[in-house]
Amino acid sequence: MQVWKEFQEKNKDRFLNELLEMLRIPSVSADCRHKEDIKKCAQMVKQRLLEAGADKADLHETGGHPVVYGEKIIDKKLPTVLVYGHYDVQPPDPLELWHSGPFDPVIKDGRIYARGACDDKGQFYMHVKAFETMSKTHTLSCNVKFIIEGEEEVGSENLEAFVRENKDLLKADIVLISDTSMISMEHPSIETGLRGLAYMEVEVTGPDRDLHSGVYGGAVANPATILCKMIASLHDENNHITISGFYDKVVNLSDAERKALNEVPFDEKEYKKDLGVKTLWGEKGYTTLERTGIRPTVEVNGIWSGYTGEGAKTVLPAKAHAKISMRLVPDQKSADIEKLFTEYFKSLAPDYVTVKVIPVHGGEAAVTPTDSVAYKAAEKAIETTFGKKPIPTRGGGSIPIVALFEEVLNVKSVLFGFGLDNDNLHSPNEKYDLFNFYKGIETIPYFHKYFAEMKA
């Protein structure tokens, strides 16, 4: 609509400056030193919702970081869209690999570089500005609610309790989430599924203290060596996961579904070049798109032991640690996988070490229907602004709240992301293209328009 276009063009610089201001706040949920930054960011989100036209916006305290809730109810007979996002971000480490400060956003070659630029401040803020566009031009066609949390990057530990306690407050017809990606701006897409997650920490202990590696080396088992052997045992020669029972509940796609998935535009040569690798790796018998979308995985996210400071210290360490995550697919359940992993990993340990396995957090896989009114509204909205129909894809990441919304609120989600896979999420030099940011603001109002029309 012309009125939306005019409003967005007139205010585009302000939209960007507001996002940059938010990106300067180091709202790292995993680091307790940033507790005040988290609170500051939550306050800013609340204020921006009110300025955009929300009738009310509040901070709801939880057992951890606050949830920001806002709403504008124009007519209870109209459909209600619940927008979900998160204002917390990943730790920026390793800092030395950033080209610029992670919380000092810079714009270079049409891209915003900063921690949280895409995941998820830039993406949820598109919805705030799209909402402002509709609110200020008096063209809202749906009631709108926002739930913007501050713990997504640490497993949304307290969000479930908030959702269960506020079912009436959060009642909606659809959840709209922009925390996912498209194939490209030339090939717009909508993710129709997400993998679940089981995240574990393991500790292997040998002697009761660090030992001199010359005096004791060769006589006492090194926990770091044993841990590496145990981790290596999690995959066989075909890169198939060896955990007993791990695949028992995996839903396998039909040949036709696999064929459709692999028709998505994918340039393996460009993929390898972008990642800086010579060869790809993965489970035998599956393509890259299948490995990252419809197959479960086990990955080491961090490993440490002994002396890692400058220079040399010849120790045989007492302990070795690792953080291990498993991406899950329907119908695997995170609690079941945690149990299977714990039992199997402990069974790998020889009797000269002891092993502790600590579940950190988990979430369930989710599949969103492509024949729903909401999906068709999203499809039509993208077709309107991009000039072509979006391709349905499967996402490799996890957003545990999707399954929770379905269970508790009995409402489906549409994954309306405008990021790109190469936006360096969780890595140094995270980025978000200005084109994507503005395209999202342009497209989202059309979803509301088409959703209201199709629901009428």
Secondary structure, 3 states (H helix, E strand, C coil): CHHHHHHHHHHHHHHHHHHHHHHCCCCECCCHHHHHHHHHHHHHHHHHHHHHCCCEEEEECCCCCCEEEEEECCCCCCCEEEEEEECCECCCCCHHHCCCCCCCCEEECCEEECCCCCCCHHHHHHHHHHHHHHHHCCCCCCEEEEEEECCHHHCCCCHHHHHHHCCCCCCCCEEEECCCEECCCCCCEEECEECEEEEEEEEEECCCCCEEHHHHECCECCHHHHHHHHHHCCECCCCCECCCCCCCCCCCCCHHHHHHHCCCCCCHHHHHHHHCCCCCCCCCCCCHHHHHHCCCEEEEEEEEECCCCCCCCCEECCEEEEEEEEEECCCCCHHHHHHHHHHHHHHCCCCCCEEEEEEEEEECCEECCCCCHHHHHHHHHHHHHHCCCCEEECCCCCCCHHHHHHHHHCCCEEECCCEECCCCCCCCCCEEEHHHHHHHHHHHHHHHHHHHHHHC
